[in-house]
Amino acid sequence: MSKTRSSFTIYKPLVISILAMAITSVAQHALATQQPAIPKIQMAIILDTSNSMDGLINQTRNQLWQVVNEFSTARQHGKTPTLEIALYEYGNDGNSARVGYVRKLNGFTGELDAVSEGLFSLTTNGGSEFSGLAIQTAVNNLQWSQSDRDIKTIFIAGNEAFTQGPIDYRKAIKLAEHHGITINTIHAGNHQEGINDSWQAGAILAGGDYMSIDTDQQVVHIVAPQDKKIAELNARLNETYVPYGDQGKEKIQRQVQQDAYSSGISAGLLAKRAESKTSSFYRNSKWDLVDALEEGEVNEEYLLQLEDDTLPEPMKGLSSKQKLDYVQQKAAERESIKQEMAELSRSRNAYVAEKKRKQVAAAPSVGDALSRAVKKQAELKDYVFE
């Protein structure tokens, strides 16, 4: 007995130490698992690009940034979500018949300029609209979140019968339901015709919303007194982006091009896009060093090791300290510009809201369908809109 007690006495500190480490590890793991992840909104937009669908495409182009701005006020338990959008087209005979005329323009991305670029690249042609196949393709080919707390939704818009094609829409919807994905349908045409052609039935079965829209309706962007100053600030904001890597130069040109597309339609649309660029949803950490440092995509050590041929002209030949100072200066400039733009956007929105209040309400549009459905689904997952 004395020998046993002696051995325990010798090893007692070690045993206590091991137990303490184990308890600490379990406690840390429990604490980590209690920390909620950043919530996510995933939205796949599937547009019919057959003949006569130009109006549908134009409405989506014109209202993308307005929808983004509405979602930017969403919070789940006080946390701001990330937004990822995927874009598909279907029903266009210019695409491959082998895949049922369905084409993915981009998978889920937080780079909203990629979505805008895809929308402005769309053209209409032919018409073999297989809704069930398009839904099944988006469900199978996208990287959907595994969390039940996240919003996972598909919007499919078109004007032919929802029942066409080799895949029964009910089978596609069942697959989506298995992954916790809600499907919303937008019929581009008469409301009752959409019901007759199973667009409403598809939405009901998928737990989503059904809406009909008039694709001939032109989206009107109200011109506001703040638009000129917002445009000037937007140009200055672009100058704070610091492209890096193999695609940096190409991506910053894409940013400017998407500004030009919006400006070419209306100063009001550019103002809405500029407002989106002040939100946390406008993320470009894959090609912009300011966002990359802020979001942890790169660290300071990585930045200092970047070769000159992967950096913009103003950073070439700079010392390590000068490189870091340059990016930090651009970050400070961006924050200041964003604050001024956000204030102008708030006053602009108040001005536009008052103008709209005095106008006759317009017919529902693609933007209305997107906003209404996502907000409805968001409320079921404890989101609030500030």
C-alpha positions in Angstrom: 0.0 0.0 0.0 2.8 2.4 0.9 4.4 1.8 -2.5 1.2 2.5 -4.3 0.7 5.7 -2.3 4.2 6.7 -3.0 3.8 6.2 -6.8 0.6 8.2 -6.8 2.3 11.0 -4.9 5.0 11.1 -7.5 2.7 11.2 -10.5 -0.1 13.3 -8.8 1.2 16.7 -10.3 1.4 15.2 -13.7 -2.1 13.7 -13.5 -3.5 17.0 -12.3 -1.8 18.9 -15.1 -3.1 16.5 -17.8 -6.7 16.8 -16.3 -6.4 20.6 -16.3 -5.3 20.7 -19.9 -8.1 18.4 -20.9 -10.7 20.5 -19.1 -9.3 23.7 -20.6 -9.4 22.1 -24.1 -13.0 21.0 -23.6 -14.0 24.4 -22.3 -12.4 26.2 -25.2 -14.1 23.9 -27.7 -17.4 24.5 -26.1 -16.9 28.3 -26.2 -15.9 28.1 -29.8 -18.9 26.1 -30.8 -21.2 28.6 -29.0 -19.9 31.4 -31.2 -22.4 31.7 -34.1 -20.8 31.7 -37.5 -21.3 34.7 -39.8 -24.7 34.3 -41.4 -25.0 34.0 -45.1 -27.5 34.8 -47.8 -27.1 32.6 -50.9 -29.2 33.5 -53.9 -29.2 31.7 -57.3 -30.9 33.7 -60.1 -32.0 31.7 -63.1 -33.2 33.8 -66.0 -35.0 32.7 -69.2 -33.1 34.2 -72.1 -35.2 32.9 -74.9 -36.7 35.3 -77.5 -38.9 38.1 -76.0 -37.1 38.0 -72.6 -35.1 41.2 -73.1 -37.4 43.0 -70.7 -36.8 40.5 -68.0 -33.0 40.8 -68.4 -33.2 44.6 -68.4 -35.3 44.7 -65.2 -32.7 42.5 -63.4 -29.8 44.6 -64.6 -31.6 47.8 -63.5 -32.6 46.5 -60.0 -29.6 44.4 -58.9 -28.1 47.2 -56.9 -31.4 48.3 -55.3 -31.9 44.7 -54.1 -28.3 44.6 -52.7 -28.9 47.8 -50.9 -32.1 46.5 -49.2 -30.3 43.3 -48.1 -27.4 45.3 -46.7 -29.5 46.3 -43.8 -30.2 42.7 -42.7 -29.0 41.4 -39.4 -29.3 38.0 -37.7 -28.8 38.2 -33.9 -26.9 41.4 -34.5 -24.5 40.0 -37.1 -24.3 41.3 -40.6 -24.5 38.5 -43.2 -22.4 37.9 -46.3 -24.2 37.9 -49.6 -23.4 35.4 -52.4 -25.1 35.5 -55.8 -25.0 32.9 -58.6 -26.3 33.6 -62.1 -27.7 31.1 -64.6 -29.5 31.4 -67.9 -31.7 28.8 -69.6 -34.0 28.5 -72.6 -31.4 30.0 -75.0 -30.8 27.9 -78.1 -27.4 29.4 -78.4 -26.3 27.3 -75.5 -25.4 23.6 -75.6 -28.3 21.2 -76.2 -26.3 18.5 -74.3 -26.9 20.3 -71.0 -30.5 21.4 -71.8 -29.6 24.9 -72.9 -28.7 25.8 -69.3 -25.5 27.9 -68.7 -23.9 29.1 -65.5 -22.4 32.5 -65.8 -21.0 32.5 -62.3 -21.2 30.4 -59.2 -21.8 31.8 -55.8 -19.6 34.9 -55.4 -19.4 37.9 -53.2 -17.8 39.8 -56.1 -21.0 41.6 -57.2 -19.3 43.1 -60.2 -19.0 39.5 -61.6 -22.8 39.3 -61.3 -23.3 42.6 -63.0 -20.9 41.7 -65.7 -22.9 38.5 -66.4 -26.2 40.3 -66.6 -24.9 42.8 -69.1 -23.4 40.0 -71.2 -26.8 38.2 -71.6 -28.6 38.2 -75.0 -31.8 36.4 -76.1 -32.1 33.7 -78.6 -34.5 30.8 -79.5 -36.4 29.1 -76.8 -36.4 25.6 -75.2 -37.2 26.4 -71.5 -36.6 23.5 -69.2 -37.4 24.8 -65.7 -37.0 21.6 -63.9 -33.6 20.9 -65.4 -32.4 24.4 -64.7 -33.4 24.1 -61.0 -31.7 20.7 -60.7 -28.6 22.0 -62.3 -28.3 24.9 -59.9 -29.0 22.6 -56.9 -26.3 20.1 -57.9 -23.6 22.4 -59.3 -23.5 25.2 -56.6 -21.7 25.1 -53.3 -24.7 25.5 -51.0 -24.3 26.2 -47.3 -24.8 23.3 -44.9 -26.2 25.5 -42.2 -30.0 25.7 -41.6 -29.5 29.3 -40.3 -28.5 30.5 -43.7 -30.9 31.8 -46.4 -30.6 29.5 -49.4 -32.9 30.4 -52.2 -33.4 30.1 -56.0 -35.3 32.6 -58.2 -36.3 31.2 -61.6 -38.0 33.5 -64.1 -39.6 32.7 -67.4 -42.7 32.8 -69.6 -43.3 29.3 -70.9 -44.9 26.3 -69.1 -43.1 25.3 -65.9 -43.6 21.7 -66.8 -41.4 21.5 -69.9 -38.2 19.5 -70.3 -36.8 16.1 -69.4 -36.8 16.7 -65.6 -40.1 17.0 -63.8 -40.1 20.2 -61.8 -41.5 18.3 -58.8 -38.4 16.1 -58.8 -36.1 19.1 -58.9 -38.0 20.8 -56.1 -37.7 17.7 -53.9 -34.0 17.7 -54.5 -33.8 21.4 -53.5 -35.9 20.7 -50.4 -33.5 18.0 -49.3 -30.8 20.7 -49.2 -33.0 23.3 -47.4 -33.3 25.5 -50.5 -36.4 27.5 -51.2 -37.5 28.2 -54.7 -39.4 31.3 -55.8 -41.0 31.5 -59.3 -41.4 34.7 -61.4 -43.7 34.4 -64.4 -43.0 36.9 -67.0 -46.5 37.5 -68.2 -50.2 37.3 -67.2 -50.7 36.2 -63.6 -53.4 33.7 -64.3 -51.4 32.2 -67.2 -48.6 31.6 -64.8 -50.9 29.8 -62.5 -52.3 27.7 -65.4 -48.7 26.8 -66.4 -47.7 25.6 -62.9 -45.5 28.5 -61.9 -47.5 29.0 -58.8 -47.7 25.3 -58.1 -43.9 25.1 -58.2 -43.5 27.9 -55.7 -46.0 26.5 -53.3 -44.5 23.0 -53.4 -41.0 24.6 -52.8 -42.1 26.8 -49.9 -41.4 29.9 -51.9 -43.3 32.9 -53.5 -45.0 33.2 -56.8 -45.1 36.5 -58.6 -46.0 37.6 -62.1 -44.4 40.6 -63.7 -44.8 42.8 -66.8 -41.5 42.5 -68.6 -42.4 45.5 -70.9 -42.4 47.8 -67.8 -39.5 50.1 -67.9 -37.7 50.6 -64.6 -37.6 54.3 -63.8 -34.6 55.7 -61.9 -35.5 59.0 -60.2 -32.9 61.6 -60.7 -31.9 63.3 -57.4 -29.9 66.4 -56.5 -27.3 64.2 -54.8 -26.5 62.2 -57.9 -23.8 64.4 -59.3 -21.8 64.5 -56.0 -22.3 60.7 -55.5 -20.8 60.1 -59.0 -17.8 62.3 -58.2 -17.2 60.4 -54.9 -17.7 57.1 -56.7 -14.8 58.0 -59.1 -12.6 58.9 -56.1 -13.6 55.6 -54.4 -12.4 53.6 -57.4 -9.0 55.2 -57.0 -8.6 53.7 -53.5 -8.6 50.1 -54.9 -5.2 48.5 -55.1 -5.2 45.6 -57.5 -2.8 42.7 -57.0 -2.1 39.3 -58.3 -2.6 37.8 -61.8 -6.2 39.2 -62.2 -5.9 42.5 -60.3 -5.6 44.7 -63.4 -8.5 42.9 -65.2 -10.8 43.1 -62.2 -10.3 46.8 -61.6 -11.1 47.4 -65.3 -14.3 45.4 -64.7 -15.2 47.6 -61.8 -14.9 50.7 -64.0 -16.8 49.0 -66.8 -19.8 48.1 -64.6 -19.9 51.8 -63.4 -20.0 52.8 -67.0 -22.9 50.4 -67.8 -24.9 51.8 -64.8 -24.1 55.4 -65.7 -25.1 54.8 -69.3 -28.6 53.8 -68.2 -29.1 56.5 -65.6 -27.4 58.7 -63.0 -29.9 57.3 -60.6 -28.8 53.7 -61.3 -25.1 54.7 -60.8 -26.1 56.3 -57.5 -27.7 53.0 -56.4 -24.6 51.1 -57.4 -22.4 53.5 -55.6 -24.4 53.0 -52.4 -23.9 49.3 -52.7 -20.1 49.9 -52.9 -20.2 51.5 -49.5 -21.8 48.3 -47.9 -20.1 45.3 -46.5 -21.6 43.2 -49.3 -19.3 44.8 -51.9 -16.2 42.6 -51.3 -13.2 42.3 -53.5 -10.5 40.7 -51.4 -9.4 38.4 -54.2 -7.9 41.3 -56.2 -7.9 44.4 -54.0 -5.2 44.7 -51.3 -7.3 47.0 -49.0 -10.1 44.5 -48.8 -7.6 41.6 -48.7 -5.9 42.9 -45.6 -9.1 43.9 -43.9 -10.7 40.5 -44.4 -7.5 38.4 -43.7 -7.2 37.2 -47.3 -3.5 38.3 -47.1 -1.4 39.4 -44.1 1.3 42.1 -43.9 4.1 39.6 -44.4 2.5 38.4 -47.7 2.0 41.9 -48.8 5.6 42.8 -48.3 6.7 39.8 -50.4 4.6 40.6 -53.4 6.7 41.0 -56.6 6.5 44.4 -58.5 4.9 42.8 -61.5 1.9 41.8 -59.4 1.4 45.3 -58.1 0.0 48.6 -59.6 2.4 51.2 -60.9 2.4 53.5 -57.8 3.6 50.6 -55.6 6.4 49.3 -57.9 9.9 50.0 -56.4 8.6 50.9 -53.0 10.3 49.7 -49.8 8.4 47.2 -47.6 7.4 50.0 -45.2 6.3 52.2 -48.1 4.1 49.4 -49.6 2.3 48.9 -46.3 1.9 52.7 -45.8 0.5 53.0 -49.3 -2.2 50.4 -48.7 -3.1 51.8 -45.3 -3.4 55.3 -46.7 -5.8 54.0 -49.4 -7.8 52.2 -46.7 -8.1 55.5 -44.7 -9.1 57.4 -47.9 -11.7 54.7 -48.7 -13.3 54.8 -45.3 -13.6 58.6 -45.4 -15.2 58.5 -48.9 -17.6 55.8 -47.9 -18.8 57.7 -45.0 -19.5 60.8 -47.1 -21.2 58.6 -49.8 -23.3 56.8 -47.2 -24.6 60.1 -45.8 -25.4 61.4 -49.3 -27.2 58.1 -50.1 -29.4 58.4 -47.0 -30.5 61.9 -48.0 -31.0 60.7 -51.6 -33.1 57.8 -50.5 -35.3 60.1 -48.5 -35.7 62.4 -51.5 -36.6 59.4 -53.8 -39.1 58.0 -51.3 -40.9 61.3 -51.1 -41.0 61.5 -54.9 -42.4 57.9 -55.2 -45.0 58.6 -52.6 -46.6 61.1 -54.9 -46.5 58.8 -57.9 -48.9 56.1 -59.0 -47.5 52.7 -57.8 -45.8 50.8 -60.5 -46.5 47.1 -61.4 -44.4 44.5 -59.7 -40.9 43.9 -61.1 -38.1 41.5 -60.8 -36.6 43.6 -58.0 -39.9 43.5 -56.1 -40.0 39.7 -56.4 -36.5 39.3 -55.1 -36.9 41.6 -52.2 -40.2 40.4 -51.0 -39.4 36.7 -51.1 -36.0 37.0 -49.4 -37.3 39.3 -46.7 -40.2 36.8 -46.0 -37.8 33.9 -45.8 -35.3 36.0 -43.7 -37.9 36.6 -41.0 -38.3 32.8 -40.5 -34.5 32.6 -39.8 -34.5 35.5 -37.2 -33.3 38.2 -39.5 -34.3 41.8 -39.0 -34.0 44.7 -41.5 -32.7 47.9 -39.9 
